[in-house]
Amino acid sequence: MAMSSARHATGKVALVTGAAGGIGAAIVTRLHAAGASIAALDVPGRLAPRSSRRIFRLAGDATVEADVSEAVSRTVERFGRLDWLVHTVGRVGSGGIEACSLAEWRSQLAVNLDSAFLFCREAAPHLAASRGAVVLFSSTNGRTGGSAVSGAAYAVAKAGIINLARFLARDWASAGVRVNCIAPGPVDTVMLDRLGEAGRSRLLKTIPLGRFSSADQVAAQVAFLLSDDCAAVSGEVFNTSGALVLD
């Protein structure tokens, strides 16, 4: 589906969080190529210099209420509207629950779940005004219970993202706002580098298709879910795991 050549997103405004990460950056590139104007948010110092007048760089902490409110307000001030919210912010942990401090537990939930709640809440009136769409990011860990590789708090938070998306899909349906969720399995970004070559090789062997997803492939899925081709799709959770997770 050649969405970029069709420029299906001309006139649309997207707020992409975690925009400096592998997946987030690919989403910014994909939506920009399709004609959208984008507010790209990440923590200070991570974003590359602006390459287009349609890309508005925002620095902020997605777990800080004031930063989130300001990011949404500045997006609407800059572009006059908000059509799409794509929330990719996340951070993995590690280890079993016995080794997880309360501070780390709360930090993981703040980054992976609270941030999504804050952005959805602040964006709600603007998305309703445009009859917009949201894509939230869970993980296969949120569907399977996860493991010590990514940690207990990460799995719990990503399961929460799924039900946040489902709740909002029903709650916002009357306003014409669609909310869907992507649950990636292993994606070939720098996040996999922490496993080392041996760890990557072991992980690859568990994937039935025998390949990792790429950030560009995930970005294409986001663009599809935001498009009018998915006008009747809401409340769904889409695995991108090479058949690793099927439910």
PyMOL commands that set and color helices and strands:
alter all, ss='L'
color gray80, all
select helices_A, chain A and resi 3-6+22-33+65-79+97-99+102-130+141-144+152-171+173-175+190-205+215-226+228-230
alter helices_A, ss='H'
color red, helices_A
select strands_A, chain A and resi 13-17+37-42+55-59+84-87+133-137+178-184+237-240
alter strands_A, ss='S'
color yellow, strands_A
deselect
rebuild
show_as cartoon
